[in-house]
Amino acid sequence: MFAKGILSGYKTYISRQILRGLVKMHSPGRAGAYNNREEYMNLFRTFISNAVCLTGVIGLSATAGLADPVKLRMGSATSDSDTDVYKIAYTELAANLEKIAPGEFDVSFFPNRQLGDEKEMMQGLQLGTLDMAIITNAVVANVVPEFVVNDLPFLYADQQVAGGVLDGELGDGLLSELEAKGIVGLSFCESGYRHMLNNVRPVTSLEDVVGAKYRVMQSPIFIGMFENLGGSPVPMAWGDTITAFQQGAIDGLEVPAWVVTAASLDEVADYMSLTGHVYSAAELLISKQAFGRLSDSQQAALKTAAKMACGNQRVRSAEIEASIIDGLRDAGKIEINSVEDTAPFRDAMAPLYEQYRKQIGSERLDAWLAAVSK
């Protein structure tokens, strides 16, 4: 309204000046009359030029704050529960974007595989048919093999160590490997630590794993982990796992704590050992095509918001895990024990680390091992 008022007033002013000019031009006897038509036309052109400039400036100022927000679709393979760690990552991201760049982003969340499973979402990001997603590290490693470094068993002593490495130069360098695949890595969130459940015995030492049949993801590094621990890995799709566990086809499985409650595994497992054998990172990603549609300032805002979101999500994830474990203990349906000394477990992984040295890159692996040992 203010801009329209200025423009209207200036138009009125121009009209009056032109009328006065016409009177002066046709009244040579009057004081102040223009001496010739050219003098009047010069004034007329000046007024028109100024009017055009003013209209442009007002137009820009009036529309600058009315630009539509950038719409982005973000997919997840997990639920839309308020305690779902992937949903928390989205919630944190959306809140941070609104603080950093108010009104510039409109991010919609599609959980429960609405936009496909994680493999399909990775393909969508590469093709540019999907804007954003949060993807489990093991799936990302199928596209960029170097990411398998995050799935090395017993790598991170705790979440603080993991966060320090992933938020630093090593993590940034790993994320940059995604660009060659048409994806921009924004930050590392998490799915939490994975623990062992079974119906045979509590796992308190390396010997307790020997001979037990554990369901594992259909991933070479998870198969290799249990082979090196002396167990019998059984690669199996998740949809078949609980039935196989109930029927005794497998002795145990390994999952994050939140999956225990989500799948009611405390109803079918006797023991839960807090081995924390794998820290499950989860990458917050955006298609390179979608990222390229953003202005420089929007790109910077998104990167900052993502870093903040994943940092907060990791804190929330740890709180949720602790709460879940306390709840399981209180319910008393499953026996829970901690593993006091994981050094023998990690020592048993040395051959596996070397097996993946070439895939990870020798220099990167050495740098990673040095960083987690500080």
C-alpha positions as CSV (number, residue, x, y, z in Angstrom):
1,M,0.0,0.0,0.0
2,F,2.8,2.4,0.8
3,A,4.5,1.7,-2.5
4,K,1.3,2.2,-4.4
5,G,0.7,5.5,-2.6
6,I,4.1,6.8,-3.6
7,L,3.6,5.8,-7.3
8,S,0.1,7.4,-7.4
9,G,1.4,10.6,-5.9
10,Y,4.2,10.8,-8.4
11,K,1.8,10.2,-11.3
12,T,-0.4,13.1,-10.1
13,Y,2.7,15.3,-9.8
14,I,3.8,14.5,-13.3
15,S,0.3,15.2,-14.7
16,R,0.3,18.6,-13.1
17,Q,3.7,19.5,-14.4
18,I,2.8,18.5,-17.9
19,L,-0.4,20.6,-17.8
20,R,1.6,23.6,-16.6
21,G,4.1,23.0,-19.4
22,L,1.3,23.1,-22.0
23,V,-0.1,26.3,-20.6
24,K,3.4,27.9,-20.6
25,M,4.2,26.7,-24.1
26,H,1.0,28.3,-25.4
27,S,1.2,31.5,-23.4
28,P,4.3,33.3,-24.6
29,G,3.3,36.5,-22.9
30,R,3.4,35.1,-19.5
31,A,6.3,35.2,-17.1
32,G,8.1,31.9,-16.9
33,A,6.7,30.7,-20.2
34,Y,8.8,28.2,-22.2
35,N,10.6,29.8,-25.1
36,N,10.2,26.8,-27.5
37,R,8.7,23.4,-27.8
38,E,12.1,21.7,-27.4
39,E,12.5,23.1,-23.9
40,Y,9.2,21.7,-22.9
41,M,9.8,18.3,-24.5
42,N,13.1,18.0,-22.6
43,L,11.2,18.5,-19.3
44,F,8.6,16.0,-20.4
45,R,11.2,13.3,-21.2
46,T,12.8,13.9,-17.8
47,F,9.6,13.3,-16.0
48,I,8.8,10.1,-18.0
49,S,12.3,8.7,-17.3
50,N,12.0,9.4,-13.6
51,A,8.6,7.8,-13.5
52,V,9.9,4.6,-15.2
53,C,12.8,4.3,-12.7
54,L,10.6,4.9,-9.7
55,T,8.0,2.4,-10.9
56,G,10.8,-0.3,-11.3
57,V,12.2,0.4,-7.8
58,I,8.8,0.3,-6.2
59,G,7.9,-2.9,-8.1
60,L,11.1,-4.6,-6.9
61,S,10.5,-3.6,-3.3
62,A,6.9,-4.6,-3.4
63,T,7.6,-8.1,-4.7
64,A,10.9,-8.9,-2.9
65,G,9.1,-10.1,0.2
66,L,6.4,-11.9,-1.8
67,A,8.5,-14.6,-3.5
68,D,7.2,-18.1,-3.1
69,P,9.2,-20.4,-0.8
70,V,11.3,-23.1,-2.3
71,K,9.4,-26.3,-2.1
72,L,11.3,-29.5,-1.3
73,R,10.1,-33.1,-0.7
74,M,12.0,-35.1,1.8
75,G,11.6,-38.9,2.0
76,S,12.2,-41.4,4.8
77,A,11.8,-45.2,5.1
78,T,10.8,-45.0,8.7
79,S,7.7,-43.9,10.6
80,D,6.2,-40.5,11.3
81,S,6.3,-41.1,15.1
82,D,7.5,-38.1,17.1
83,T,10.1,-40.4,18.6
84,D,11.3,-41.7,15.2
85,V,14.9,-40.5,14.9
86,Y,14.5,-39.8,11.2
87,K,11.3,-37.8,11.8
88,I,13.2,-35.8,14.4
89,A,15.9,-34.9,11.9
90,Y,13.2,-33.5,9.6
91,T,11.5,-31.6,12.4
92,E,14.8,-30.0,13.5
93,L,15.7,-29.1,9.9
94,A,12.4,-27.4,9.2
95,A,12.6,-25.4,12.4
96,N,16.1,-24.3,11.8
97,L,15.4,-23.2,8.2
98,E,12.5,-21.1,9.4
99,K,14.8,-19.4,11.9
100,I,17.7,-18.9,9.5
101,A,15.7,-18.0,6.4
102,P,12.2,-17.2,7.4
103,G,9.6,-18.0,4.7
104,E,12.2,-19.1,2.1
105,F,11.7,-22.9,2.4
106,D,8.7,-25.2,2.4
107,V,10.0,-28.8,3.2
108,S,7.4,-31.5,3.1
109,F,8.1,-34.9,4.9
110,F,7.1,-38.2,3.4
111,P,7.8,-41.1,5.8
112,N,6.9,-44.8,5.7
113,R,8.5,-45.4,2.3
114,Q,5.9,-43.1,0.6
115,L,8.6,-42.1,-1.9
116,G,10.1,-45.6,-2.2
117,D,12.5,-47.7,-0.1
118,E,16.0,-46.3,0.6
119,K,17.5,-47.8,-2.5
120,E,14.8,-46.3,-4.6
121,M,15.2,-42.9,-2.9
122,M,18.9,-42.9,-3.5
123,Q,18.2,-43.5,-7.2
124,G,15.6,-40.6,-7.1
125,L,18.2,-38.3,-5.7
126,Q,20.7,-39.2,-8.4
127,L,18.1,-38.7,-11.1
128,G,16.7,-35.5,-9.6
129,T,13.2,-36.9,-9.3
130,L,13.4,-36.7,-5.5
131,D,14.6,-33.5,-3.7
132,M,15.8,-34.7,-0.2
133,A,16.0,-37.9,1.9
134,I,17.6,-39.3,5.0
135,I,19.3,-42.6,4.2
136,T,20.9,-45.3,6.3
137,N,24.7,-45.4,5.8
138,A,24.8,-49.0,4.6
139,V,22.5,-48.0,1.6
140,V,24.6,-44.9,0.8
141,A,27.7,-47.1,0.8
142,N,26.2,-49.2,-2.0
143,V,26.4,-46.0,-4.2
144,V,29.6,-44.5,-2.8
145,P,31.7,-47.4,-1.5
146,E,33.9,-45.2,0.7
147,F,31.0,-44.7,3.1
148,V,31.5,-48.2,4.4
149,V,34.0,-46.7,6.8
150,N,31.1,-45.7,9.0
151,D,29.9,-49.3,9.2
152,L,33.2,-50.7,10.5
153,P,32.3,-52.6,13.7
154,F,33.4,-51.2,17.1
155,L,34.8,-48.1,15.3
156,Y,33.3,-45.3,17.5
157,A,33.7,-45.6,21.3
158,D,30.6,-43.4,21.9
159,Q,28.4,-40.8,20.2
160,Q,30.7,-37.9,21.1
161,V,33.6,-39.5,19.3
162,A,31.4,-40.2,16.3
163,G,30.0,-36.7,16.2
164,G,33.4,-35.2,16.5
165,V,34.7,-37.1,13.4
166,L,31.6,-36.8,11.3
167,D,31.2,-33.1,11.9
168,G,34.9,-32.4,11.1
169,E,37.1,-32.4,8.0
170,L,37.0,-36.2,7.6
171,G,33.2,-36.2,7.6
172,D,33.0,-33.2,5.2
173,G,35.5,-35.0,2.9
174,L,33.4,-38.1,2.8
175,L,30.2,-36.2,2.1
176,S,31.9,-34.5,-0.9
177,E,32.3,-37.9,-2.6
178,L,28.6,-37.9,-3.2
179,E,28.7,-35.0,-5.7
180,A,30.1,-37.2,-8.4
181,K,26.9,-39.3,-8.1
182,G,24.5,-36.3,-8.4
183,I,23.9,-35.9,-4.7
184,V,24.9,-33.2,-2.2
185,G,25.6,-34.5,1.3
186,L,24.4,-32.0,3.9
187,S,25.2,-33.7,7.2
188,F,25.4,-36.9,9.3
189,C,22.5,-37.8,11.4
190,E,22.1,-41.2,13.1
191,S,20.0,-44.3,13.6
192,G,21.8,-45.2,16.9
193,Y,23.9,-48.0,18.1
194,R,23.1,-51.6,17.1
195,H,22.9,-54.2,19.9
196,M,22.6,-58.0,20.0
197,L,19.4,-59.9,20.9
198,N,19.2,-63.7,21.2
199,N,17.5,-66.6,22.9
200,V,20.7,-68.5,23.8
201,R,22.7,-66.6,26.4
202,P,23.7,-63.0,27.3
203,V,26.7,-61.7,25.4
204,T,29.3,-60.6,27.9
205,S,32.4,-61.7,26.1
206,L,33.6,-62.7,22.6
207,E,33.0,-66.4,23.4
208,D,29.3,-65.8,23.9
209,V,28.9,-65.1,20.2
210,V,30.7,-68.2,19.0
211,G,28.4,-70.6,17.1
212,A,25.2,-68.6,17.5
213,K,23.1,-68.0,14.3
214,Y,22.5,-64.2,14.0
215,R,20.3,-62.7,11.4
216,V,22.2,-59.9,9.6
217,M,21.4,-57.4,6.9
218,Q,22.2,-58.5,3.4
219,S,25.5,-56.6,3.6
220,P,29.0,-58.0,3.1
221,I,30.5,-56.1,6.0
222,F,27.8,-57.3,8.5
223,I,28.3,-60.8,7.3
224,G,32.1,-60.4,7.7
225,M,31.6,-59.0,11.2
226,F,29.9,-62.0,12.6
227,E,32.2,-64.4,10.8
228,N,35.2,-62.7,12.5
229,L,33.3,-62.8,15.9
230,G,32.9,-66.6,15.5
231,G,29.2,-66.5,15.0
232,S,27.1,-67.9,12.1
233,P,25.7,-65.0,10.1
234,V,22.4,-65.6,8.3
235,P,21.7,-62.8,5.7
236,M,17.9,-62.3,5.7
237,A,15.4,-59.7,4.6
238,W,13.8,-57.9,7.6
239,G,10.3,-59.1,6.6
240,D,11.3,-62.7,7.3
241,T,13.3,-62.1,10.5
242,I,10.7,-62.1,13.3
243,T,9.1,-65.3,12.0
244,A,12.5,-67.0,11.7
245,F,13.4,-65.9,15.2
246,Q,10.1,-67.3,16.6
247,Q,10.5,-70.6,14.8
248,G,14.2,-71.0,15.9
249,A,15.7,-70.8,12.4
250,I,18.0,-68.1,13.9
251,D,19.2,-67.7,17.4
252,G,19.4,-63.9,17.4
253,L,19.6,-60.6,15.6
254,E,21.1,-57.2,15.9
255,V,19.2,-53.9,15.8
256,P,19.1,-50.4,17.4
257,A,17.2,-50.1,20.6
258,W,14.3,-48.2,19.1
259,V,13.6,-51.2,16.8
260,V,13.2,-53.4,19.8
261,T,10.2,-51.5,21.0
262,A,8.8,-50.7,17.5
263,A,8.8,-54.4,16.5
264,S,8.0,-55.7,20.1
265,L,11.1,-57.8,20.0
266,D,11.1,-57.9,23.8
267,E,8.1,-60.3,23.4
268,V,10.2,-62.9,21.5
269,A,13.8,-62.4,22.7
270,D,15.2,-63.5,26.0
271,Y,18.4,-61.5,26.1
272,M,19.5,-58.0,24.9
273,S,23.2,-57.3,25.2
274,L,24.3,-53.7,24.8
275,T,27.2,-54.4,22.5
276,G,27.0,-51.2,20.5
277,H,28.9,-53.1,17.8
278,V,27.9,-50.7,14.9
279,Y,27.2,-47.0,15.1
280,S,24.5,-46.5,12.4
281,A,25.1,-43.2,10.7
282,A,22.3,-41.8,8.5
283,E,23.1,-39.2,5.9
284,L,20.9,-36.1,5.3
285,L,21.0,-35.7,1.5
286,I,19.7,-33.4,-1.3
287,S,19.7,-33.9,-5.0
288,K,22.4,-31.9,-6.8
289,Q,19.7,-30.7,-9.2
290,A,17.5,-29.4,-6.3
291,F,20.5,-27.9,-4.6
292,G,21.4,-26.1,-7.8
293,R,18.0,-24.4,-7.9
294,L,18.8,-22.6,-4.7
295,S,20.5,-19.2,-4.5
296,D,23.9,-18.9,-2.9
297,S,22.4,-17.6,0.4
298,Q,19.8,-20.4,0.4
299,Q,22.4,-23.1,-0.1
300,A,24.4,-21.7,2.8
301,A,21.2,-21.5,4.9
302,L,20.4,-25.1,4.1
303,K,23.8,-26.4,4.9
304,T,23.9,-24.6,8.3
305,A,20.4,-25.7,9.2
306,A,21.2,-29.4,8.3
307,K,24.4,-29.4,10.5
308,M,22.4,-28.0,13.4
309,A,19.5,-30.4,12.8
310,C,21.7,-33.5,12.8
311,G,23.7,-32.3,15.8
312,N,20.4,-31.9,17.7
313,Q,19.0,-35.2,16.3
314,R,22.0,-37.1,17.6
315,V,21.5,-35.7,21.1
316,R,17.8,-36.6,21.0
317,S,18.6,-40.1,19.6
318,A,20.8,-40.8,22.6
319,E,18.1,-39.6,25.0
320,I,15.5,-41.7,23.3
321,E,17.8,-44.8,23.4
322,A,18.4,-44.4,27.1
323,S,14.7,-43.9,27.7
324,I,13.8,-47.0,25.7
325,I,16.4,-49.2,27.5
326,D,15.2,-48.0,30.9
327,G,11.6,-48.8,29.8
328,L,12.6,-52.3,28.7
329,R,14.3,-52.9,32.0
330,D,11.3,-51.7,34.0
331,A,9.0,-53.9,31.9
332,G,11.1,-56.9,32.8
333,K,10.2,-58.9,29.7
334,I,13.8,-59.2,28.4
335,E,17.1,-59.5,30.3
336,I,19.4,-56.6,29.5
337,N,23.2,-56.5,30.2
338,S,26.0,-54.2,29.3
339,V,29.3,-55.4,27.8
340,E,32.1,-54.0,30.1
341,D,35.1,-54.7,27.8
342,T,34.6,-54.4,24.0
343,A,38.4,-54.3,23.3
344,P,38.5,-58.1,22.4
345,F,35.6,-57.5,20.0
346,R,37.3,-54.7,18.3
347,D,40.6,-56.6,18.1
348,A,38.7,-59.4,16.3
349,M,37.7,-56.9,13.6
350,A,41.3,-56.1,12.5
351,P,41.2,-58.5,9.5
352,L,37.8,-57.0,8.5
353,Y,39.3,-53.5,8.6
354,E,42.1,-54.5,6.3
355,Q,39.7,-56.2,4.0
356,Y,38.0,-52.9,3.4
357,R,41.1,-50.8,3.3
358,K,41.2,-50.6,-0.5
359,Q,37.5,-49.8,-0.8
360,I,37.7,-47.0,1.8
361,G,41.1,-45.8,0.7
362,S,44.2,-46.5,2.7
363,E,44.9,-42.8,3.6
364,R,41.3,-42.2,4.6
365,L,41.1,-45.3,6.8
366,D,44.4,-44.5,8.6
367,A,43.1,-40.9,9.2
368,W,39.8,-42.3,10.5
369,L,41.4,-44.7,12.9
370,A,43.7,-42.0,14.2
371,A,40.8,-39.7,14.8
372,V,38.6,-42.2,16.7
373,S,41.6,-43.1,18.9
374,K,42.2,-39.5,20.2
